[in-house]
Amino acid sequence: MAEDKGFTYKKAGVDVEAGNLAVELMKQRLKSTKNPLVLGGLGGFGGAMRLPRLKDPVLVSGTDGVGTKIEIARRVGRLTTIGIDLVAMSVNDVSACGAVPLFFLDYLVVGKVVPEEVADIVSGVDEGCVLAQCVLLGGETAEHPGQFPGGDFDMAGFAVGIAERDELWSPELVKEGDVLVGIDSSGVHSNGFSLIRHLLEEHAIDLSSSFIGAGGGVGLCITPGEGFGPCYDPRSTVGDVLLTPTAIYSPVLHDLGHAGGVRAAAHITGGGFPDNVGRAVPDDLAAVIDLESWTPSPLFGWLHGLGVERQELLKTFNCGLGMVVVMDPAHAEKNLAVIEKADMAARVVGEVVKRGGGEAVRYRGELRL
């Protein structure tokens, strides 16, 4: 008989018991699953929920990750908000099509399962679902020993929304003379962090250093009446500011859908304004953005001070506007009131014109950094 070597999955680096404990900790924290449409609970091979009754329902899906913002979260040692970012990146895309997010699935892969840390990350995903008014219907946590050393991990998310077919938004609906309404972001959201980390390294900026000090004395708040900010606490560190969770626009976009007049929307993510606003207008029209119609938060002035030119800011970051909504000008005043009622700040930031050749996204003025 061959000698028993005693090889086990745990000795190979995969701790099934730790994974089970992480699931139990998650169950204690999750809130978004308490929804009357959900059938059953966590722990099965798949999540199930009933669909709302619609006349001509269309499912809209989206998937994304958080990128290298994860590295900032890991270095700061704060894992409770990165899950909000994960949800936001997908549900904002789905909502920009005019759909209402129904459910979300997450995939988390770690080098070693630490139950409390996994529960912290997934509780953030659940919090994002609560903010998006959707359900965390299921997910997967995988342990890949040797592939993610030193506490590294990665995440991906998948959102599914629903809409009446004739209520979907599309560039095909956009007309000359429509206006662009920009809704404020909460910061850099979850894009451009490879550039940000390069800047931190080049300027030897510690994530625990004061943001105001590291920013070379930038103001705490932007001018009242020109956008909500954010207004940074004087005690905020660079890490605090960079880890501000991505704003979730699903509820306010749902409200705008009911209010009417929306033609299309652009979630400002990687590629900034050229790539994202460009996708919200048809080939024969162009979006003209008035760069002096809002004041970006001090964070973008800080990035500019570290060496990022204005044009690079516009094509890499949201520059203070996380969502741009294209709408009928006759509905603009009413819809701005809807956004304000949702405790978000917005204003008209441009209009749609005939393209006549040239770029799909054009600018007037200069960013007020």
DRENDO-1510 file (C-alpha; in Angstrom, 1 decimal, always signed):
<recs>
REC; n; res; u; v; w
REC; 1; MET; +0.0; +0.0; +0.0 .
REC; 2; ALA; +1.3; +3.4; -0.9 .
REC; 3; GLU; +2.3; +5.6; +2.0 .
REC; 4; ASP; -0.3; +8.2; +2.9 .
REC; 5; LYS; +1.3; +11.6; +2.4 .
REC; 6; GLY; -1.5; +13.5; +4.1 .
REC; 7; PHE; -1.9; +15.9; +1.3 .
REC; 8; THR; -5.0; +18.2; +1.8 .
REC; 9; TYR; -6.6; +21.2; +0.2 .
REC; 10; LYS; -5.9; +23.2; +3.3 .
REC; 11; LYS; -2.1; +22.4; +3.1 .
REC; 12; ALA; -2.3; +23.5; -0.5 .
REC; 13; GLY; -3.5; +26.9; +0.7 .
REC; 14; VAL; -7.3; +26.7; +0.4 .
REC; 15; ASP; -9.1; +26.9; +3.8 .
REC; 16; VAL; -12.7; +25.7; +3.2 .
REC; 17; GLU; -13.6; +26.2; +6.8 .
REC; 18; ALA; -12.5; +29.9; +6.7 .
REC; 19; GLY; -14.6; +30.3; +3.6 .
REC; 20; ASN; -17.7; +28.9; +5.3 .
REC; 21; LEU; -17.1; +31.2; +8.3 .
REC; 22; ALA; -16.9; +34.2; +5.9 .
REC; 23; VAL; -20.2; +33.2; +4.4 .
REC; 24; GLU; -21.8; +33.1; +7.9 .
REC; 25; LEU; -20.4; +36.5; +8.8 .
REC; 26; MET; -21.8; +37.9; +5.5 .
REC; 27; LYS; -25.3; +36.5; +6.3 .
REC; 28; GLN; -25.3; +38.4; +9.5 .
REC; 29; ARG; -24.6; +41.7; +7.8 .
REC; 30; LEU; -26.5; +41.7; +4.5 .
REC; 31; LYS; -29.5; +43.9; +4.2 .
REC; 32; SER; -30.3; +44.2; +0.5 .
REC; 33; THR; -31.5; +40.6; +0.3 .
REC; 34; LYS; -34.6; +41.4; +2.4 .
REC; 35; ASN; -36.7; +42.1; -0.6 .
REC; 36; PRO; -40.2; +40.6; -1.3 .
REC; 37; LEU; -39.1; +39.6; -4.9 .
REC; 38; VAL; -36.3; +37.4; -3.6 .
REC; 39; LEU; -37.0; +33.7; -3.4 .
REC; 40; GLY; -35.0; +31.8; -0.8 .
REC; 41; GLY; -31.8; +33.0; +0.9 .
REC; 42; LEU; -28.1; +32.9; +0.6 .
REC; 43; GLY; -26.2; +29.6; +0.4 .
REC; 44; GLY; -27.8; +27.9; -2.6 .
REC; 45; PHE; -26.2; +27.2; -6.0 .
REC; 46; GLY; -28.1; +30.2; -7.5 .
REC; 47; GLY; -30.1; +33.2; -6.5 .
REC; 48; ALA; -33.7; +33.5; -7.6 .
REC; 49; MET; -36.2; +36.4; -7.7 .
REC; 50; ARG; -39.5; +37.2; -9.3 .
REC; 51; LEU; -39.7; +39.8; -12.0 .
REC; 52; PRO; -41.9; +42.9; -11.7 .
REC; 53; ARG; -44.9; +42.9; -14.0 .
REC; 54; LEU; -44.2; +44.9; -17.1 .
REC; 55; LYS; -45.9; +45.1; -20.5 .
REC; 56; ASP; -42.8; +44.7; -22.7 .
REC; 57; PRO; -39.9; +44.0; -20.3 .
REC; 58; VAL; -36.3; +44.3; -21.4 .
REC; 59; LEU; -33.3; +43.1; -19.3 .
REC; 60; VAL; -30.2; +45.4; -19.3 .
REC; 61; SER; -26.9; +44.0; -18.0 .
REC; 62; GLY; -23.6; +45.5; -17.1 .
REC; 63; THR; -20.3; +44.3; -15.6 .
REC; 64; ASP; -17.2; +46.1; -14.3 .
REC; 65; GLY; -14.5; +46.1; -11.6 .
REC; 66; VAL; -12.9; +48.6; -9.4 .
REC; 67; GLY; -9.5; +48.7; -11.0 .
REC; 68; THR; -6.4; +49.7; -9.0 .
REC; 69; LYS; -8.4; +51.6; -6.5 .
REC; 70; ILE; -8.2; +48.3; -4.7 .
REC; 71; GLU; -4.5; +48.9; -4.2 .
REC; 72; ILE; -5.3; +52.2; -2.4 .
REC; 73; ALA; -7.9; +50.5; -0.2 .
REC; 74; ARG; -5.5; +47.6; +0.7 .
REC; 75; ARG; -2.7; +50.0; +1.5 .
REC; 76; VAL; -4.9; +52.2; +3.7 .
REC; 77; GLY; -6.4; +49.1; +5.3 .
REC; 78; ARG; -10.0; +50.1; +4.7 .
REC; 79; LEU; -12.0; +47.5; +3.0 .
REC; 80; THR; -15.6; +48.5; +3.9 .
REC; 81; THR; -16.3; +50.9; +1.1 .
REC; 82; ILE; -14.6; +49.4; -1.9 .
REC; 83; GLY; -17.7; +47.2; -2.4 .
REC; 84; ILE; -19.8; +50.3; -2.9 .
REC; 85; ASP; -17.5; +51.3; -5.8 .
REC; 86; LEU; -18.0; +47.8; -7.3 .
REC; 87; VAL; -21.8; +48.1; -7.3 .
REC; 88; ALA; -21.7; +51.7; -8.5 .
REC; 89; MET; -19.6; +51.0; -11.6 .
REC; 90; SER; -22.1; +48.5; -13.0 .
REC; 91; VAL; -25.5; +49.9; -11.8 .
REC; 92; ASN; -24.6; +53.3; -13.0 .
REC; 93; ASP; -24.1; +51.9; -16.5 .
REC; 94; VAL; -27.3; +50.0; -16.4 .
REC; 95; SER; -29.2; +53.1; -15.1 .
REC; 96; ALA; -27.7; +55.2; -17.8 .
REC; 97; CYS; -29.7; +53.1; -20.3 .
REC; 98; GLY; -33.0; +54.0; -18.5 .
REC; 99; ALA; -33.2; +50.7; -16.7 .
REC; 100; VAL; -33.8; +50.0; -13.0 .
REC; 101; PRO; -31.3; +47.7; -11.4 .
REC; 102; LEU; -32.9; +44.5; -10.2 .
REC; 103; PHE; -30.0; +42.5; -8.8 .
REC; 104; PHE; -26.2; +42.4; -8.5 .
REC; 105; LEU; -23.7; +39.5; -8.3 .
REC; 106; ASP; -20.1; +39.8; -7.1 .
REC; 107; TYR; -17.0; +37.8; -7.6 .
REC; 108; LEU; -14.2; +38.2; -5.1 .
REC; 109; VAL; -10.8; +36.4; -5.5 .
REC; 110; VAL; -8.2; +36.5; -2.7 .
REC; 111; GLY; -4.9; +34.9; -2.0 .
REC; 112; LYS; -6.0; +33.8; +1.5 .
REC; 113; VAL; -9.5; +33.9; +3.0 .
REC; 114; VAL; -9.5; +36.0; +6.1 .
REC; 115; PRO; -13.2; +35.8; +7.1 .
REC; 116; GLU; -13.5; +39.2; +8.7 .
REC; 117; GLU; -11.9; +40.9; +5.8 .
REC; 118; VAL; -14.1; +39.1; +3.2 .
REC; 119; ALA; -17.1; +40.0; +5.3 .
REC; 120; ASP; -16.0; +43.7; +5.3 .
REC; 121; ILE; -15.6; +43.7; +1.6 .
REC; 122; VAL; -19.0; +42.0; +0.8 .
REC; 123; SER; -20.8; +44.1; +3.4 .
REC; 124; GLY; -19.7; +47.1; +1.3 .
REC; 125; VAL; -21.1; +45.4; -1.8 .
REC; 126; ASP; -24.4; +45.0; +0.1 .
REC; 127; GLU; -24.4; +48.6; +1.2 .
REC; 128; GLY; -23.9; +49.6; -2.5 .
REC; 129; CYS; -26.9; +47.5; -3.4 .
REC; 130; VAL; -29.0; +49.2; -0.7 .
REC; 131; LEU; -28.0; +52.6; -2.1 .
REC; 132; ALA; -28.8; +51.4; -5.6 .
REC; 133; GLN; -32.1; +49.9; -4.4 .
REC; 134; CYS; -31.3; +46.5; -5.9 .
REC; 135; VAL; -30.6; +43.1; -4.4 .
REC; 136; LEU; -27.3; +41.3; -3.8 .
REC; 137; LEU; -28.7; +38.1; -5.2 .
REC; 138; GLY; -25.5; +36.0; -5.0 .
REC; 139; GLY; -21.8; +35.9; -5.5 .
REC; 140; GLU; -18.6; +33.9; -5.3 .
REC; 141; THR; -15.5; +34.2; -3.1 .
REC; 142; ALA; -12.5; +32.2; -4.4 .
REC; 143; GLU; -9.2; +31.5; -2.7 .
REC; 144; HIS; -6.2; +31.4; -5.0 .
REC; 145; PRO; -3.1; +30.8; -2.9 .
REC; 146; GLY; +0.1; +31.9; -4.5 .
REC; 147; GLN; -1.6; +34.0; -7.1 .
REC; 148; PHE; -2.5; +37.0; -4.9 .
REC; 149; PRO; +0.4; +37.4; -2.3 .
REC; 150; GLY; +0.5; +39.9; +0.5 .
REC; 151; GLY; -3.2; +40.3; +1.0 .
REC; 152; ASP; -3.9; +41.2; -2.6 .
REC; 153; PHE; -7.4; +40.6; -4.0 .
REC; 154; ASP; -9.5; +41.5; -7.0 .
REC; 155; MET; -13.2; +41.9; -7.6 .
REC; 156; ALA; -15.7; +42.0; -10.4 .
REC; 157; GLY; -19.5; +42.7; -10.4 .
REC; 158; PHE; -22.5; +42.0; -12.6 .
REC; 159; ALA; -25.7; +44.0; -12.6 .
REC; 160; VAL; -29.0; +43.2; -14.2 .
REC; 161; GLY; -31.7; +45.8; -14.6 .
REC; 162; ILE; -35.2; +45.9; -16.2 .
REC; 163; ALA; -37.1; +48.5; -18.3 .
REC; 164; GLU; -40.1; +48.8; -20.5 .
REC; 165; ARG; -38.8; +48.5; -24.0 .
REC; 166; ASP; -40.3; +51.9; -25.1 .
REC; 167; GLU; -38.8; +53.7; -22.1 .
REC; 168; LEU; -35.2; +52.9; -22.8 .
REC; 169; TRP; -32.8; +55.8; -23.4 .
REC; 170; SER; -30.7; +55.9; -26.5 .
REC; 171; PRO; -28.5; +58.2; -28.6 .
REC; 172; GLU; -31.1; +57.7; -31.4 .
REC; 173; LEU; -33.5; +59.8; -29.3 .
REC; 174; VAL; -31.2; +62.8; -29.0 .
REC; 175; LYS; -32.0; +65.9; -31.0 .
REC; 176; GLU; -30.3; +69.1; -31.9 .
REC; 177; GLY; -31.0; +71.7; -29.2 .
REC; 178; ASP; -31.2; +69.2; -26.4 .
REC; 179; VAL; -29.3; +70.2; -23.2 .
REC; 180; LEU; -26.7; +68.4; -21.2 .
REC; 181; VAL; -27.3; +68.3; -17.4 .
REC; 182; GLY; -24.3; +67.3; -15.3 .
REC; 183; ILE; -24.8; +65.6; -12.0 .
REC; 184; ASP; -22.0; +66.1; -9.5 .
REC; 185; SER; -19.6; +63.3; -8.7 .
REC; 186; SER; -18.3; +62.4; -5.2 .
REC; 187; GLY; -14.7; +62.4; -6.3 .
REC; 188; VAL; -12.6; +60.5; -8.8 .
REC; 189; HIS; -14.9; +57.5; -8.4 .
REC; 190; SER; -13.1; +54.4; -9.6 .
REC; 191; ASN; -11.1; +55.4; -12.7 .
REC; 192; GLY; -7.6; +56.7; -13.3 .
REC; 193; PHE; -6.0; +55.2; -10.3 .
REC; 194; SER; -3.0; +53.8; -12.2 .
REC; 195; LEU; -2.2; +57.5; -13.0 .
REC; 196; ILE; -3.0; +58.6; -9.4 .
REC; 197; ARG; -0.7; +55.9; -8.0 .
REC; 198; HIS; +2.0; +57.0; -10.4 .
REC; 199; LEU; +1.6; +60.6; -9.1 .
REC; 200; LEU; +1.7; +59.5; -5.5 .
REC; 201; GLU; +5.0; +57.6; -6.2 .
REC; 202; GLU; +6.6; +60.5; -8.2 .
REC; 203; HIS; +5.8; +63.1; -5.5 .
REC; 204; ALA; +6.5; +60.7; -2.6 .
REC; 205; ILE; +3.0; +61.4; -1.1 .
REC; 206; ASP; +2.0; +59.3; +1.8 .
REC; 207; LEU; -1.6; +58.2; +1.9 .
REC; 208; SER; -1.8; +59.0; +5.6 .
REC; 209; SER; -0.6; +62.6; +5.0 .
REC; 210; SER; -3.1; +65.5; +5.2 .
REC; 211; PHE; -4.9; +66.1; +2.0 .
REC; 212; ILE; -4.8; +69.8; +2.4 .
REC; 213; GLY; -1.1; +69.8; +3.1 .
REC; 214; ALA; -0.4; +67.4; +0.3 .
REC; 215; GLY; -2.6; +69.5; -2.0 .
REC; 216; GLY; -0.5; +72.6; -1.6 .
REC; 217; GLY; -3.1; +74.5; +0.3 .
REC; 218; VAL; -6.2; +74.0; -1.9 .
REC; 219; GLY; -9.4; +75.2; -0.5 .
REC; 220; LEU; -11.6; +73.0; +1.7 .
REC; 221; CYS; -14.8; +73.7; -0.2 .
REC; 222; ILE; -15.7; +75.1; -3.6 .
REC; 223; THR; -17.7; +78.3; -3.9 .
REC; 224; PRO; -21.3; +78.0; -2.5 .
REC; 225; GLY; -23.9; +77.8; -5.3 .
REC; 226; GLU; -21.5; +76.4; -7.9 .
REC; 227; GLY; -21.7; +72.7; -6.9 .
REC; 228; PHE; -21.7; +70.7; -3.7 .
REC; 229; GLY; -18.1; +69.7; -3.6 .
REC; 230; PRO; -17.3; +67.6; -1.6 .
REC; 231; CYS; -16.1; +69.8; +1.3 .
REC; 232; TYR; -13.2; +68.0; +2.8 .
REC; 233; ASP; -12.8; +67.9; +6.6 .
REC; 234; PRO; -9.4; +69.5; +7.5 .
REC; 235; ARG; -8.5; +66.1; +9.1 .
REC; 236; SER; -9.0; +64.2; +5.8 .
REC; 237; THR; -6.0; +62.3; +4.6 .
REC; 238; VAL; -5.0; +61.7; +1.0 .
REC; 239; GLY; -6.3; +58.1; +1.5 .
REC; 240; ASP; -9.6; +59.3; +2.9 .
REC; 241; VAL; -10.2; +61.5; -0.1 .
REC; 242; LEU; -9.2; +59.0; -2.7 .
REC; 243; LEU; -11.3; +56.3; -1.1 .
REC; 244; THR; -14.5; +58.3; -1.2 .
REC; 245; PRO; -17.0; +55.8; -2.7 .
REC; 246; THR; -18.3; +56.3; -6.2 .
REC; 247; ALA; -21.7; +58.0; -6.3 .
REC; 248; ILE; -24.6; +55.8; -7.1 .
REC; 249; TYR; -27.1; +57.5; -9.5 .
REC; 250; SER; -29.7; +54.7; -10.0 .
REC; 251; PRO; -32.4; +56.2; -7.8 .
REC; 252; VAL; -32.2; +59.7; -9.2 .
REC; 253; LEU; -32.1; +58.4; -12.8 .
REC; 254; HIS; -35.2; +56.4; -12.0 .
REC; 255; ASP; -36.9; +59.5; -10.8 .
REC; 256; LEU; -35.8; +61.4; -13.9 .
REC; 257; GLY; -37.3; +58.5; -16.0 .
REC; 258; HIS; -40.6; +59.1; -14.4 .
REC; 259; ALA; -40.3; +62.9; -14.8 .
REC; 260; GLY; -39.8; +62.5; -18.5 .
REC; 261; GLY; -37.8; +64.3; -21.2 .
REC; 262; VAL; -34.6; +62.3; -20.9 .
REC; 263; ARG; -33.1; +61.1; -24.2 .
REC; 264; ALA; -29.8; +59.5; -23.1 .
REC; 265; ALA; -27.2; +59.5; -20.4 .
REC; 266; ALA; -23.5; +59.1; -20.0 .
REC; 267; HIS; -21.8; +57.5; -17.0 .
REC; 268; ILE; -18.4; +59.3; -16.8 .
REC; 269; THR; -15.9; +56.6; -16.2 .
REC; 270; GLY; -12.6; +55.6; -17.9 .
REC; 271; GLY; -12.1; +57.8; -21.0 .
REC; 272; GLY; -13.6; +60.8; -19.3 .
REC; 273; PHE; -15.9; +63.1; -21.4 .
REC; 274; PRO; -14.7; +62.2; -24.9 .
REC; 275; ASP; -15.4; +58.5; -24.7 .
REC; 276; ASN; -18.5; +58.6; -22.5 .
REC; 277; VAL; -20.5; +61.6; -23.6 .
REC; 278; GLY; -19.5; +60.8; -27.1 .
REC; 279; ARG; -21.5; +57.5; -26.8 .
REC; 280; ALA; -24.7; +59.5; -25.8 .
REC; 281; VAL; -25.0; +61.4; -29.1 .
REC; 282; PRO; -25.7; +60.1; -32.6 .
REC; 283; ASP; -23.2; +60.3; -35.4 .
REC; 284; ASP; -24.6; +63.5; -37.0 .
REC; 285; LEU; -24.7; +65.5; -33.7 .
REC; 286; ALA; -22.1; +66.7; -31.2 .
REC; 287; ALA; -22.1; +67.6; -27.5 .
REC; 288; VAL; -20.7; +71.0; -26.6 .
REC; 289; ILE; -19.6; +71.2; -22.9 .
REC; 290; ASP; -19.2; +74.5; -21.2 .
REC; 291; LEU; -16.2; +73.9; -18.9 .
REC; 292; GLU; -17.0; +77.1; -16.9 .
REC; 293; SER; -20.5; +76.0; -16.0 .
REC; 294; TRP; -19.3; +74.2; -12.9 .
REC; 295; THR; -16.4; +74.2; -10.5 .
REC; 296; PRO; -14.7; +70.8; -9.9 .
REC; 297; SER; -13.9; +69.8; -6.3 .
REC; 298; PRO; -10.4; +70.6; -5.0 .
REC; 299; LEU; -9.3; +67.1; -5.7 .
REC; 300; PHE; -9.1; +67.8; -9.4 .
REC; 301; GLY; -7.2; +71.0; -8.8 .
REC; 302; TRP; -4.8; +68.9; -6.7 .
REC; 303; LEU; -4.3; +66.4; -9.5 .
REC; 304; HIS; -3.6; +69.3; -11.9 .
REC; 305; GLY; -1.1; +70.7; -9.4 .
REC; 306; LEU; +0.7; +67.4; -9.4 .
REC; 307; GLY; +1.2; +67.6; -13.1 .
REC; 308; VAL; -2.0; +66.4; -14.9 .
REC; 309; GLU; -2.8; +68.8; -17.7 .
REC; 310; ARG; -6.4; +70.0; -18.3 .
REC; 311; GLN; -6.9; +68.0; -21.4 .
REC; 312; GLU; -5.6; +64.8; -19.7 .
REC; 313; LEU; -8.0; +65.5; -16.8 .
REC; 314; LEU; -10.9; +65.7; -19.2 .
REC; 315; LYS; -10.1; +62.4; -21.0 .
REC; 316; THR; -9.2; +60.4; -17.8 .
REC; 317; PHE; -11.4; +61.6; -15.0 .
REC; 318; ASN; -14.9; +62.8; -14.4 .
REC; 319; CYS; -13.7; +66.3; -13.3 .
REC; 320; GLY; -16.6; +66.7; -10.9 .
REC; 321; LEU; -19.5; +65.4; -13.0 .
REC; 322; GLY; -20.2; +61.7; -12.6 .
REC; 323; MET; -23.3; +61.5; -14.9 .
REC; 324; VAL; -24.3; +63.7; -17.9 .
REC; 325; VAL; -27.9; +63.4; -18.9 .
REC; 326; VAL; -29.1; +64.5; -22.3 .
REC; 327; MET; -32.7; +65.9; -22.1 .
REC; 328; ASP; -35.3; +68.0; -23.8 .
REC; 329; PRO; -34.7; +71.6; -22.8 .
REC; 330; ALA; -38.4; +72.0; -22.0 .
REC; 331; HIS; -37.9; +69.5; -19.2 .
REC; 332; ALA; -34.6; +70.9; -17.8 .
REC; 333; GLU; -36.0; +73.1; -15.1 .
REC; 334; LYS; -38.3; +70.4; -13.7 .
REC; 335; ASN; -35.7; +67.7; -13.9 .
REC; 336; LEU; -33.1; +69.9; -12.1 .
REC; 337; ALA; -35.7; +70.2; -9.3 .
REC; 338; VAL; -36.0; +66.3; -9.3 .
REC; 339; ILE; -32.2; +66.0; -8.9 .
REC; 340; GLU; -32.1; +68.6; -6.1 .
REC; 341; LYS; -34.9; +66.7; -4.3 .
REC; 342; ALA; -32.7; +63.6; -4.4 .
REC; 343; ASP; -30.0; +65.6; -2.5 .
REC; 344; MET; -27.7; +65.8; -5.5 .
REC; 345; ALA; -26.4; +68.9; -7.3 .
REC; 346; ALA; -26.7; +69.5; -11.0 .
REC; 347; ARG; -26.8; +72.2; -13.6 .
REC; 348; VAL; -27.0; +72.6; -17.4 .
REC; 349; VAL; -23.4; +72.2; -18.7 .
REC; 350; GLY; -23.9; +72.2; -22.5 .
REC; 351; GLU; -26.0; +71.5; -25.5 .
REC; 352; VAL; -26.3; +69.3; -28.5 .
REC; 353; VAL; -25.5; +70.8; -31.9 .
REC; 354; LYS; -25.0; +69.6; -35.5 .
REC; 355; ARG; -21.7; +67.9; -35.9 .
REC; 356; GLY; -20.7; +69.0; -39.3 .
REC; 357; GLY; -17.5; +67.1; -39.1 .
REC; 358; GLY; -15.1; +67.2; -36.2 .
REC; 359; GLU; -15.2; +65.6; -32.7 .
REC; 360; ALA; -18.4; +64.3; -31.1 .
REC; 361; VAL; -17.5; +66.1; -27.8 .
REC; 362; ARG; -16.3; +69.7; -27.9 .
REC; 363; TYR; -15.5; +72.3; -25.2 .
REC; 364; ARG; -16.1; +75.9; -24.4 .
REC; 365; GLY; -14.0; +77.8; -21.9 .
REC; 366; GLU; -11.6; +76.2; -19.5 .
REC; 367; LEU; -11.9; +74.1; -16.3 .
REC; 368; ARG; -12.1; +76.2; -13.2 .
REC; 369; LEU; -9.4; +74.5; -11.2 .
</recs>
